[in-house]
């Protein structure tokens, strides 16, 4: 038997059955067993667990000690490897890397293993953060759990395998602030008692400063961080201070003591034995604060400092995976993308405000585009992508494309690139947003914000969007139900769809408006027929067939106008005066400017 999965449950988690199903799927592929430690399940739930899922259910009387409960389950396990799961977490996708590891001889080279947890902030937004959790160990003498809360595996064999599969976890998505405070108070009480018992165990202190930070308890965070920094200096020659240097920095920022925070950070960075993860975390948090507080140039420099550390240590996640909850995945590629996004945002704000100070416009444009091209968008959540896109879209397009003045040309020559390279990269970026499935809907949402709040910016963007094949393809990809909703919700979509047909369609409309009232009936009739064929043909090619249902209510204005114009021409040919009047009225309602052209045609 390779694997024993052990789950603690009191039967209260709404996600218990997802958890059990997830464990069951793993055990279909990896020979093993499922042990459930019952810490207070209702009778009906326990019976269902026994009947449908668990190989064994053991009783455990809850005593405010998570390690004791974990160890009770571990003692019953017979597998080569032990794996713990919480009853409110599950693998949405089967953990292929985890399964492959357990089925291969590679498992013989490690004593423990960690996978990632995605901790959601709430039940609706889909937003969350990742952290590492050591959940597996080889069942050898001496392996056990330690700690009344935030318990961890202690094993004589500390060789750790990092597995990048992740479990979904809503344990920190609280119904309200009171529930969150109650949860924090419970953990803090247990952690303070753990520190009293083991004052030199830095894990408990590290967990507690993370709780203080999460609850914005900045005075407590500062006191504990400084107390532990002093403890480290006396007893560990400075080793292990990283989480507490970060805690001190964050506490001072939270207390609006930014200058003191920066001073403490600089002192910490001078420490030779400060671990790279702590240095990266300091630059990460500083860059975030600088962007929020109008220090854009400082933000760019801080991101650069982070990137240098990440470039060297980014592949060695063992340096940060469990060092501190404050670190998260600070050296991971995912966090790197967030930092690149901050650098883009800082450059965009400086360009939008044209307050470049020490950084030249061209260097800012290059910073913006180079980092945009470097971002791995698939590693970011939608809200993170949306934040970056909103920053990019508020930069005036003429600033991006401006490269004709003498100073700009000279500066570009010095930097070794042409201004046209930037404008071409910008167009490629827009097309990339429209063709990338993950970015597309977020891009449309950001673009709609610009349309509704910054009309001048949107007018500039129309020059980039007009006639774009990528825009046409993106609009075609919209599912009908979504299409139906968005076209009824906002004129923005009508405008956008018309943009996709800019060129021939708008040119044909302009010709009608300019020449229609002077043309002969025969010429005007030919032009009207051509316009109907052109517009309806474009939309039939590029929009869902369902958009033409009814009176074309799901088409943009010119599409609806073309349908009514076609009906008008047929009614006029069949001498149906009543129908002609109805269709003229409908046409004018869609495009009022066409009224004189239509009246001229009917009177000619």
Secondary structure, DSSP 8 states (H G I E B T S, - for coil): --EEEEEEE-S--TTHHHHHHHHHHHHHHS-EEEEEEESS--HHHHHHHHHHT-SEEEE----S-HHHHHHHHHHT--SSEEEEEETTEE-SS--HHHHHHHHSGGGGG-SEEEEEEEEESSSSS--EEEEEEEEEEE--TT-EEE-SSS-EEE-S---EEEEEEEEEE-TT--SSHHHHHHHHHHHHHHHHHHHHH-TT-HHHHHHHHHHHHHTT-HHHHHHHHHHHHHHHHHHSTTTT-HHHHHHHHHHHHHTT-HHHHHHHHHHHHT-TT--HHHHHHHHHHHHHHHHHTT-HHHHHHHHHHHHHHHHHHTT-GGGTTTT-TTTTTTTSHHHHHHHHHHHHHHHHHHHHHT--TTS-HHHHHHHHHHHHHH--GGGS-HHHHHHHHHHHHTS-HHHHH---SHHHHHHHHHHT--HHHHHHHHHHHHHHHHH-HHHHHHHHHHHHHHHHH-HHHHHHHHHHHTT-HHHHHHHHTS-HHHHHHHHHH-HHHHHHHHHHTTTHHHHHHHHHHHHTTTS-HHHHHHHHHHHHHHHHHHHHHHS-GGGGSTTTTTS-HHHHHHHHHHHHHHHHHTT-HHHHHHHHHHHHHH-GGGHHHHHHHHH-
